[in-house]
Amino acid sequence: MSEKAFYKATLQVEYEDAKGKLKKRREEYIVEAISPTDVEAKVVAHLKGSTEDSEISSIVLTKIVDILR
């Protein structure tokens, strides 16, 4: 079994502004996962029910070893 690691997932989110114009913004998430496929599944599950259209533009393995809270 693979060890978990931290990945940075970058999403392009399309939304409608107050004037009704479609715009895009970038959102970044740090995801603890065992593979990029696992990252994608976790991001999709997290965004389930969102009314905004989003697309994962990149998934990059980070050098982060732990997150302290």
C-alpha positions as CSV (number, residue, x, y, z in Angstrom):
1,M,0.0,0.0,0.0
2,S,1.3,3.5,-0.9
3,E,2.0,6.1,1.7
4,K,-0.2,9.1,1.8
5,A,1.2,12.4,0.6
6,F,0.0,16.0,0.1
7,Y,-1.0,17.2,-3.3
8,K,-1.9,20.7,-4.5
9,A,-5.0,20.5,-6.7
10,T,-5.7,23.7,-8.8
11,L,-9.2,24.2,-10.1
12,Q,-10.6,26.6,-12.6
13,V,-14.0,27.7,-11.4
14,E,-16.5,29.4,-13.7
15,Y,-19.1,31.6,-12.0
16,E,-21.5,34.4,-12.9
17,D,-20.8,37.9,-11.5
18,A,-23.4,40.3,-10.2
19,K,-23.9,41.7,-13.8
20,G,-24.6,38.2,-15.2
21,K,-21.2,38.0,-16.9
22,L,-19.4,34.6,-16.8
23,K,-16.0,34.8,-15.2
24,K,-13.3,32.4,-14.0
25,R,-11.3,32.2,-10.9
26,R,-8.6,29.8,-9.6
27,E,-8.9,27.8,-6.4
28,E,-6.2,25.7,-4.8
29,Y,-6.7,22.8,-2.4
30,I,-4.1,20.8,-0.4
31,V,-5.3,17.2,-0.5
32,E,-3.9,14.2,1.5
33,A,-4.1,11.2,-0.9
34,I,-2.2,8.2,-2.1
35,S,-2.3,9.1,-5.8
36,P,-3.5,11.8,-8.2
37,T,-6.5,9.6,-9.0
38,D,-7.3,9.6,-5.3
39,V,-7.0,13.5,-5.3
40,E,-9.4,13.8,-8.1
41,A,-12.0,11.6,-6.4
42,K,-11.7,13.6,-3.1
43,V,-12.0,16.9,-4.9
44,V,-15.1,15.8,-6.8
45,A,-16.7,14.5,-3.6
46,H,-15.9,17.8,-1.9
47,L,-17.5,19.8,-4.6
48,K,-20.6,17.6,-5.0
49,G,-23.7,19.8,-4.9
50,S,-21.8,22.9,-5.9
51,T,-23.7,25.1,-8.4
52,E,-20.5,26.4,-10.0
53,D,-18.8,24.7,-12.9
54,S,-15.2,23.6,-12.1
55,E,-12.4,21.7,-13.7
56,I,-9.2,20.4,-12.2
57,S,-6.4,22.0,-14.2
58,S,-3.5,20.5,-12.3
59,I,-2.5,18.1,-9.5
60,V,1.0,18.4,-8.2
61,L,2.8,16.4,-5.5
62,T,4.0,18.8,-2.8
63,K,7.0,18.6,-0.4
64,I,4.7,19.1,2.5
65,V,5.3,16.4,5.1
66,D,2.5,17.3,7.6
67,I,-0.1,19.8,8.4
68,L,-0.2,21.1,12.0
69,R,-3.5,22.5,13.3
